Amino acid sequence: MTGNAAHDSEHSEQRPGTHRRDPGMRRRRVLIGGGGVAVAGGLAVAGIASADTTTEESEASTTAATEAAASANAGVCVLNAEVTEGPYSLEGALVREDIREDKEGFEVRYTFTVVDTANDCAPLADALVEIWHCDHLGEYSGFVGGNGHQEEDNGTFLRGGQMTDDSGQCDITSIWPGHYVSRAVHVHMRVHTDVTLTDDSYTGGEIVHTGQLFFDPDINTEIQATSPYSENTTRETRLADDGIYDDGGASSGLLALTALGDSVSDGYKATLTVGVSTA
């Protein structure tokens, strides 16, 4: 893979973490940027729900986010943009469906469909989809304190992954992320192939995709203003001002959202077709 290096602007160095991992595993960083490339193929359209808006400005913002999500999910196989894995990545993620542990926040039920653009966009079975993100205060497990909030750190909360089935799909349950200075709300993702599963984790394999996932800005604004997210008083970066999402060409990571209830606190279902290349 080729492209331009992209970086989380406020953090450029990896710090030691406490994540459970195989000590013999070699760490691999993928620092590739660039726009998505459309490839022929037929995929189902994911449902999208946006927050109610009261002004023309917010309506326009929601419409733009919805159209971007639809473009990334509807009727075309997209090679998702490769972007930085960021300073908070760790090896040896737990393989599990629910990564919340005891973290507060609004439920997000992710459904990912992984397709291989190098194989006519066929579903990619037996791939490990790994995600990680910060809690409602903007802190990552293994690095608590890095964004100004001190709390218990076990090195595993809000980290984990699942294997794709024969349809290339997997489900992961987590919470809506919080925010921290200089980045819009986001989730990190890696897709691994040829891993060997252990009792609760994995060894080996190859990383075929490193990306980031993003959320509708109007829904996010409402969530960040609601407890427990409102406890985080650090400055938040808007999606439109996020260098990874905009300049990094990562709009292919915009999630399609469907509300699970009448209130944002009821949570959301988030779907995305993730185009990777095993070539």
Secondary structure, DSSP 8 states (H G I E B T S, - for coil): ---B----TT--S---------TT--------B---EEE---------------SHHHHHHHHHHHHHHHHHHSSSEEE-------TT--SS--B-SB--TT--S-EEEEEEEEEEGGGTTEE-TT-EEEEE---TTS--TTSTTTTS------S-TTEEEEE--TTSEEEEEEE----BTTB-SEEEEEEEES-EE-SSSEE--EEEEEEEEE--HHHHHHHHTSTTGGG--S----GGG-TTTTTTTGGGGB-EEEESSSSGGG-EEEEEEEEE---
